[in-house]
Amino acid sequence: MSQAVLIEILTEEMPASALLQELPHMLDKWDRLVAQHDLKAVFELFYTPTRLVLYTPHFPTHTPAKTCAHFGPPLEIGTKEGALNAIGEKFYTKLGLPPLLATTTKNHKQVLYATTTTPPIPTPTLLDQMVFDFLHALDFGKSMAWGSIQERFIRPIHNICAIMGTTPLEMPLCARAYGCGTQACTKLHFARSFAWIPTPNIARYFEVLQEGGVILEPAKRRAKILEEIHALEQEHGVRVQINAKLLEEIIAITSYPTALYGRFDSTFLSLPPEIISTSMQEHQRYFSVFKGESLHNAFVVVSNTPLEHGDFSQIIAGNEKVLKARLSDAVFFYQNDLKQSLEWGVIAQNLEKIAFIQGLGSLKDKVQREQHIATWLAHQYQPSAQPTLQEILALAKADLCSEVVYEFPELQGVMGSYYARHHLKDRAVCTAIQEQYLPVGENTPLPSTLLSALGALAIKLDTLLALFSIGKIPTGSKDPFALRRAANGVLRICLHYNLDFNLHTHVQALAGAYAPFDLETLRDFMLERFIHVLASQIAHFNPTFYKAVLKGLKALHSDAYGVCEIARKVQALHAFFNQDRALELVAIFKRVANITQGNTPSQVDLTLFKDPSEHALYHAYAHVARMEFGDFLDKLNALSLLKDPLERFFDRVLVNDPCLQTQHNRQGLLHLIYHEFLGVADIKEL
C-alpha cells in the first residue's frame, strides 16, 4: 500500500551558484536514504529560491518485513546429551527467542539455527530521521549557523512541511536540530503576502503555490522564460543571446519569472561589445540582444515580480537606469585606458608592482619566463615567429593594469587586444593577445592560429613549471591554481597543431630556468590529464590502450613521450582492434610477452637453431624489423604477419629446452619480437 508524500524545506533565499552546484546530487542523496530502508519510490525534486521540495505520488506506508537467518555454534558445542547446554541456550537468549533446538547444515557441519522476523515499520515514523539525514548530507560549499542551534545549512530554515497522504507529519528531530517550525503550511511569493498559509493536504499545497505566484517546477519556469523571450524577439525583430549558464541562474533566483525588454542609449555601442555584454550578463543578469550580427542597444531582464495588471514599466525603467550608470562608468574607464602607453618600459614598471605567487616573483618576472619559453618554442616549431612572439607576450598582460579589467576581470586578454589594436599593433598580435588564455575548458575553442597557439603554450607551460617548482601540486579535488586546466590546454594545443612536444626531454630542456624539482612528477601529472584529453577526442576510447602505450615506453626505458606520437599509437591500437582477427592475434602475442617476462634478453645465435620453424620465425621477424612504416597501424599490421610463424614455432619446439643455451637462444628470439611490439605498446596490457 502506498500514499503520496510531500516534503518542503522552506528557507531564506538561497544563493544561486551554491544551489546549482549541489542540485545534481540532491535527488541521488535522497534516493540512497530511501533505499537504505528497502523502500521503492520515485521522487521528484523541485526548487525555488526559498524552498526545496521532494514529492512522490506513491510512497510505501510500511517497510517490508525482514526475515533473518542466524547460525549458532556447532551442534556438539551447543548441546549435551541431546539437549541445549548453557552455550546453546545463550545463543537463543541473545536473539530474544525461546530455547528451541533447531539445526541446519553450514560448511558441512550441523549448527544451531534460528530465524527472526522484523515486522513492517510505518514509514511516517522514519521520515523525520530521513529528512534530517538528507539536510545533513547536502554540501553547498559554505553553510551558515544561526541562533543557538548546532546544525548548519546554506541559509536559515524557517519551516519543514511534511505531508503523507492527507496527514501532516510532526518532525521533532528536524525542529530541534534546525530551530525551525514543522507546521503544515507554506508561504506565497513575497510580492503577494508574507503570511503563513495552511496546507492541510498535498493537493491544497500545490493549489496554494499556484494561486500565490509560485511556479514550483523549474522546467515550467524555464519554458515560460524562453517562450516570452521568443515573443519579444518576434515583436522587436531582434535575436536574444541565450547564455545557458545565465538562464539556469535566473531559473534558480525566480519563483515567477517574466521576461521584459529594455533599452539603453545607442551611443554606448561605441564601447567594445564584450564590455556591454559582460556588464549586462555578469553584473546585472541581463540577456544581450542582437540585430543581425551586431549588438543592439537593448537587453532582456527577467523580473521576479508577478504583477496583477502586468504594468512592468517601472521595473524596466529602473533596470535601464542601473545599466546606464554601469555603462557610463565603463566609458570613462575605457577612455582612460586608451591613453595609457603600451611601451614595454611602462608595462614592465606596472607589472613589477603586481605579485604573481609567493616564491615566483612579480608578473614582470612571469612575462620574462614566458618569453624564454617562447624563444625555445619558436626555434622548435616556427623560427620566423620569434620576434612577434616576444612582442605578444610583452603586451599580453598589459590590460591587467587597466581600469576596465579591474572592473570586469572576465575581460582579461579581450581588452588587451582592443588596446593593442588602438595602438596600431599587427592584427596577428591582437588576435594572439585575445586568445592567450584559450582553451578555457574541455571542448572549448582553441587558439585560431599557430602564432596564437605558441603564445598560449608559453603562458601555460610557465604556469605549470613555475608552480611545480615551488611544490604547488594539485592534490585530490583541490586545484586552486587551475593547473589541470593548464595541462589540458597544453595537450589539446599540441594535438591540434601537431606539435610533438615531449613531456620528458622538452620539459627537461625548459626546466633549467626554475628551482630544481622532480620532473617526473610533472610528466606523470600531464600523462594523467592526457587520458581525459584523448577520451574526448577518440570515439569509443579504450583507456587500456593508452595504459599499454605508456607501459611500453616504461619497459623500453624510453624518453619518447612526444604528445602526438603517444596519441598516434593509441589511435593505431583502436584501429587495429577494429579488425576481425585482432583478438586472435593478440592471444598469441601475449604468449610471447608472458614467456619473455622476467627473463634477461640474450643475443640470438642462428647456428643454435635446431628446427626450420626457428629459422622461419627469425627471418620473418628480421623482414619486419627492416621495414619502414608510414604509421603505427602499418607496423602493427606488419607484426601481425608473425602470427603463423609463431604458431609453427610453438607447435614444433620447446622454448624452455633442457639445454640452457638453446633455451636462452629461443627466449632471445621471442624477446626481439616482444621488443618490436613495445615500440607501440606493451601487449601484456591489452
RAQUI-V891700 format. One record per pair of residues at least 24 apart in sequence whose ideal C-beta (glycine too) atoms are under 8 Angstrom apart, sorted by the first residue. I is the first residue (numbers start at 1). J is the second residue. D is the distance in whole Angstrom. If there is no record, write none. Layout:
# RAQUI-V891700
[[I/J/D] [I/J/D]]
This chain:
# RAQUI-V891700
[[1/60/7] [1/61/5] [1/62/7] [2/41/8] [2/58/4] [2/59/6] [2/60/5] [2/61/6] [3/58/8] [3/59/6] [3/61/6] [3/164/5] [3/165/4] [4/55/7] [4/56/7] [4/57/5] [4/58/7] [4/59/7] [4/163/8] [4/164/7] [4/165/6] [4/202/5] [5/41/8] [5/54/8] [5/55/7] [5/56/5] [5/59/4] [5/127/7] [5/162/8] [5/163/7] [5/164/5] [6/53/7] [6/54/7] [6/55/5] [6/161/7] [6/162/7] [6/163/5] [6/202/5] [6/205/6] [7/53/7] [7/54/5] [7/55/8] [7/127/7] [7/131/6] [7/160/7] [7/161/7] [7/162/5] [7/163/8] [8/51/6] [8/52/7] [8/53/5] [8/159/8] [8/160/7] [8/161/4] [8/162/8] [8/186/6] [8/205/7] [9/51/6] [9/52/5] [9/53/8] [9/131/8] [9/135/7] [9/157/6] [9/160/6] [10/50/6] [10/51/5] [10/157/7] [10/158/5] [10/159/5] [10/160/7] [10/161/7] [10/186/6] [10/187/6] [11/50/6] [11/51/7] [11/52/8] [11/153/7] [11/154/7] [11/155/5] [11/156/7] [11/157/5] [11/158/6] [12/50/7] [12/155/4] [12/156/5] [12/158/7] [13/49/5] [13/50/5] [13/155/7] [13/253/8] [14/49/6] [14/50/7] [14/140/8] [14/154/5] [14/155/5] [14/252/8] [15/154/7] [16/49/8] [16/249/5] [16/252/4] [16/253/5] [17/249/7] [18/140/4] [18/141/6] [18/142/7] [18/154/6] [19/47/7] [19/140/7] [19/154/7] [19/252/5] [20/248/6] [20/249/7] [20/252/6] [21/140/7] [21/141/6] [22/138/6] [22/139/6] [22/140/5] [22/141/8] [23/47/7] [25/139/8] [26/52/7] [26/138/7] [29/134/6] [29/137/5] [29/138/7] [30/54/6] [30/134/5] [33/130/5] [33/133/6] [33/134/6] [33/137/8] [34/130/7] [37/63/5] [37/121/8] [37/123/8] [37/126/6] [37/130/8] [38/63/6] [38/64/5] [38/66/8] [39/63/6] [39/123/7] [46/216/5] [46/217/6] [46/218/7] [47/218/6] [47/252/7] [48/214/6] [48/215/8] [48/216/7] [48/254/8] [48/255/4] [49/252/7] [49/253/5] [49/254/7] [49/255/6] [50/187/7] [50/255/8] [51/186/8] [51/216/8] [53/216/6] [55/202/8] [59/123/7] [59/164/7] [60/123/6] [61/122/7] [61/123/6] [61/124/8] [61/164/8] [62/120/4] [62/121/6] [62/122/6] [62/123/6] [63/120/6] [63/121/5] [63/123/6] [63/126/7] [64/120/7] [65/117/6] [65/118/6] [65/119/6] [65/120/5] [66/117/7] [66/118/4] [67/115/6] [67/116/7] [67/117/5] [67/118/8] [68/115/7] [68/116/5] [68/117/8] [68/118/7] [69/113/7] [69/114/8] [69/115/6] [70/95/6] [70/113/7] [70/114/5] [70/115/7] [70/116/7] [71/104/7] [71/106/5] [71/111/5] [71/112/8] [71/113/6] [72/111/6] [72/112/3] [72/113/7] [72/114/7] [73/111/7] [73/112/6] [74/109/5] [74/110/7] [74/111/5] [74/112/8] [75/103/6] [75/109/8] [75/110/4] [75/111/6] [75/112/7] [78/111/8] [78/112/5] [79/112/8] [84/112/8] [88/112/6] [123/164/7] [124/164/5] [124/167/7] [124/169/5] [127/162/6] [127/164/7] [127/169/6] [127/171/7] [128/162/8] [128/169/7] [128/170/7] [128/171/5] [128/172/7] [128/173/5] [128/174/6] [129/173/6] [131/160/6] [131/162/7] [131/171/6] [131/174/5] [132/173/5] [132/174/5] [132/177/6] [135/174/7] [135/177/8] [135/178/7] [146/179/7] [147/179/5] [148/179/8] [149/177/7] [149/178/6] [149/179/4] [150/177/7] [151/177/5] [151/178/5] [153/178/7] [156/180/8] [158/187/8] [159/183/6] [159/185/7] [159/186/7] [159/196/8] [161/185/6] [161/186/6] [161/199/6] [161/205/7] [163/199/7] [163/201/6] [163/202/5] [163/205/7] [165/201/8] [165/202/8] [166/200/8] [166/201/5] [166/202/8] [168/200/7] [187/212/8] [188/212/3] [188/213/6] [188/214/6] [189/213/3] [189/214/5] [189/255/5] [189/256/6] [189/306/6] [191/305/5] [191/306/6] [191/307/8] [192/306/7] [213/255/7] [213/256/5] [213/306/4] [214/255/5] [214/256/6] [215/255/6] [215/256/6] [215/257/8] [218/251/5] [218/252/8] [221/251/5] [221/254/6] [221/255/8] [221/256/8] [221/257/5] [222/247/7] [222/251/5] [224/257/6] [224/258/8] [225/250/7] [225/251/7] [225/257/5] [225/259/6] [225/302/6] [228/258/7] [228/259/4] [229/259/5] [229/287/7] [229/300/6] [231/259/8] [232/259/6] [232/261/5] [232/300/6] [235/261/8] [236/261/6] [236/289/8] [236/298/7] [237/291/7] [238/289/5] [238/290/7] [238/291/5] [238/296/6] [238/298/7] [239/289/7] [239/290/5] [239/291/7] [240/287/5] [240/288/7] [240/289/6] [240/290/8] [240/300/5] [241/277/8] [241/287/6] [241/288/5] [241/289/7] [241/290/6] [242/287/7] [243/281/6] [243/287/7] [243/288/8] [246/281/6] [246/285/6] [246/287/7] [249/285/7] [250/285/6] [250/302/5] [253/285/8] [253/304/7] [254/302/6] [254/303/8] [254/304/4] [255/304/6] [256/304/6] [256/305/8] [256/306/4] [257/302/5] [257/303/7] [257/304/6] [258/302/7] [258/303/5] [258/304/8] [258/305/7] [258/306/7] [258/307/8] [258/312/7] [259/300/6] [259/301/8] [259/302/5] [259/303/8] [260/300/7] [260/301/5] [260/302/7] [260/303/6] [260/312/5] [260/315/6] [260/316/5] [260/319/8] [261/298/6] [261/299/8] [261/300/6] [261/316/7] [262/286/8] [262/298/7] [262/299/5] [262/300/8] [262/301/6] [262/316/5] [262/319/5] [262/320/5] [262/323/7] [263/297/6] [263/298/5] [263/299/8] [263/320/7] [264/297/5] [264/298/7] [264/299/7] [264/320/6] [264/323/5] [264/324/6] [264/327/6] [265/297/7] [265/324/7] [265/327/8] [266/297/4] [268/297/7] [268/327/5] [268/330/8] [268/331/7] [269/295/7] [269/297/6] [270/331/8] [271/327/7] [271/330/6] [271/331/6] [271/334/6] [272/334/7] [272/414/7] [272/415/7] [272/418/5] [274/411/6] [274/414/5] [274/415/8] [275/330/5] [275/334/7] [275/404/6] [275/408/7] [275/411/7] [275/415/8] [276/327/7] [276/330/8] [278/408/5] [278/410/5] [278/411/6] [279/323/7] [279/326/5] [279/327/6] [279/330/6] [279/408/7] [280/323/7] [282/408/7] [282/410/6] [283/326/6] [284/319/7] [284/322/7] [284/323/6] [284/326/7] [286/319/7] [286/323/7] [299/323/7] [329/407/7] [330/404/7] [330/407/7] [330/408/8] [332/403/8] [333/402/8] [333/403/4] [333/404/5] [333/406/8] [333/407/6] [334/403/8] [334/404/6] [336/403/6] [337/399/8] [337/402/4] [337/403/6] [337/404/6] [337/415/7] [337/419/6] [338/419/7] [338/422/5] [340/401/8] [340/402/7] [340/419/7] [342/395/6] [342/398/6] [342/419/6] [342/420/7] [342/423/5] [342/425/8] [344/394/5] [347/394/7] [347/395/7] [347/397/8] [347/398/5] [347/401/8] [350/398/8] [350/401/4] [351/397/6] [351/400/7] [351/401/7] [354/400/7] [354/401/8] [356/466/8] [357/466/8] [357/467/7] [357/470/7] [357/472/7] [357/481/7] [359/470/4] [360/466/5] [360/467/8] [360/470/6] [363/397/6] [363/400/7] [366/397/8] [366/462/6] [366/466/7] [367/393/6] [367/394/7] [367/396/7] [367/397/6] [369/462/5] [369/466/7] [369/513/6] [369/514/8] [370/396/8] [370/458/5] [370/459/6] [370/462/5] [371/458/8] [372/513/6] [373/457/8] [373/458/4] [373/461/5] [373/462/6] [373/510/6] [374/454/7] [374/455/7] [374/458/4] [376/509/7] [376/510/6] [377/454/5] [377/457/6] [377/458/6] [378/454/7] [380/499/8] [380/506/8] [381/450/7] [381/454/7] [381/497/8] [381/499/6] [382/450/6] [382/451/7] [382/454/7] [385/450/8] [385/451/6] [385/454/6] [388/426/7] [388/428/7] [388/429/6] [388/451/6] [389/451/7] [389/454/6] [389/455/6] [389/458/7] [391/425/8] [391/429/6] [392/429/5] [392/432/5] [392/433/6] [392/436/8] [392/451/7] [392/455/5] [393/455/6] [393/458/6] [393/459/7] [395/420/6] [395/425/7] [395/429/7] [395/433/6] [396/432/8] [396/433/5] [396/436/5] [396/455/7] [396/459/7] [412/437/7] [413/437/5] [428/452/8] [432/456/8] [438/489/7] [439/488/7] [439/489/5] [439/492/6] [439/493/8] [440/485/7] [441/485/7] [442/488/7] [442/532/8] [442/536/6] [443/536/6] [446/492/6] [446/493/6] [446/496/5] [447/493/7] [450/497/6] [453/493/5] [453/496/7] [453/497/5] [453/499/8] [456/489/7] [456/493/6] [457/490/6] [457/493/5] [457/494/8] [457/499/8] [457/501/8] [460/486/4] [460/487/8] [460/489/5] [460/490/5] [460/493/8] [461/490/6] [461/510/7] [464/490/7] [464/522/6] [464/526/8] [465/507/7] [465/510/6] [465/511/6] [465/513/8] [465/514/5] [465/522/7] [466/514/6] [468/517/6] [468/521/7] [468/522/5] [468/525/8] [469/511/8] [469/514/4] [469/515/4] [469/516/8] [469/517/5] [470/515/7] [471/517/7] [473/521/7] [473/525/7] [474/525/8] [483/525/8] [484/529/6] [487/525/6] [487/526/5] [487/529/4] [488/529/5] [488/532/7] [488/533/6] [490/526/7] [491/526/7] [491/529/6] [491/530/5] [491/533/5] [491/563/6] [492/533/6] [494/563/4] [494/564/7] [495/533/7] [495/537/7] [495/563/6] [495/564/6] [495/567/6] [498/564/6] [499/563/7] [499/564/7] [500/562/4] [500/563/6] [500/564/4] [500/565/6] [501/562/7] [501/563/5] [502/559/7] [502/560/7] [502/561/5] [502/562/5] [502/563/8] [503/527/7] [503/561/4] [503/562/8] [503/563/7] [504/559/4] [504/560/8] [504/561/4] [505/559/5] [505/561/8] [523/561/7] [527/561/8] [530/563/7] [530/566/7] [534/567/6] [534/570/6] [538/570/7] [538/571/6] [538/574/6] [540/574/7] [541/574/8] [542/573/8] [542/574/7] [542/577/8] [544/685/6] [544/686/7] [545/570/5] [545/573/4] [545/574/6] [545/577/8] [545/681/7] [545/686/7] [546/570/5] [547/685/6] [548/573/7] [548/681/4] [548/682/5] [548/683/7] [548/684/8] [548/685/4] [548/686/5] [549/573/7] [549/680/7] [549/681/5] [549/682/8] [551/681/7] [551/682/4] [551/684/7] [551/685/5] [552/677/7] [552/678/4] [552/679/7] [552/680/6] [552/681/5] [552/682/4] [554/682/8] [555/678/5] [555/682/6] [556/675/8] [556/678/5] [556/679/7] [568/631/6] [568/632/6] [569/632/5] [569/680/5] [569/681/6] [571/632/8] [571/633/8] [572/631/6] [572/632/4] [572/633/4] [572/635/8] [572/636/6] [572/680/7] [573/636/7] [573/680/7] [573/681/6] [573/686/8] [575/633/5] [576/633/6] [576/636/5] [576/637/7] [576/640/8] [581/640/8] [584/643/8] [585/640/5] [585/643/5] [586/683/6] [586/686/5] [588/643/6] [588/646/5] [588/647/6] [588/650/8] [589/639/8] [589/643/8] [589/646/8] [589/673/8] [589/677/6] [589/683/5] [590/683/6] [590/684/6] [590/686/7] [591/646/8] [591/650/7] [592/646/7] [592/670/5] [592/673/6] [592/674/5] [592/677/8] [592/683/8] [593/674/6] [593/677/8] [593/682/7] [593/683/5] [593/684/4] [594/684/7] [595/655/6] [595/667/7] [595/670/6] [596/667/6] [596/670/5] [596/671/5] [596/674/5] [597/684/7] [599/667/5] [599/671/7] [601/668/6] [601/671/4] [601/675/7] [602/664/5] [602/665/7] [602/667/7] [602/668/4] [602/671/7] [603/668/6] [604/665/6] [604/668/5] [604/669/5] [604/672/6] [605/665/6] [608/661/6] [608/662/6] [608/665/5] [609/665/8] [610/653/7] [610/662/7] [611/652/5] [611/653/5] [613/645/7] [613/648/5] [613/649/5] [613/651/8] [613/652/4] [613/653/6] [614/649/7] [614/653/6] [614/666/7] [614/669/7] [616/645/5] [616/648/7] [616/649/8] [617/642/7] [617/645/4] [617/646/6] [617/648/8] [617/649/5] [617/669/6] [617/673/8] [618/669/6] [620/645/4] [621/645/8] [621/669/7] [621/672/6] [621/673/6] [621/676/7] [624/676/7] [625/672/8] [625/676/6] [632/680/5] [635/676/8] [635/679/7] [635/680/6] [636/680/6] [639/673/8] [639/676/6] [639/677/6] [642/673/6] [646/673/8]]
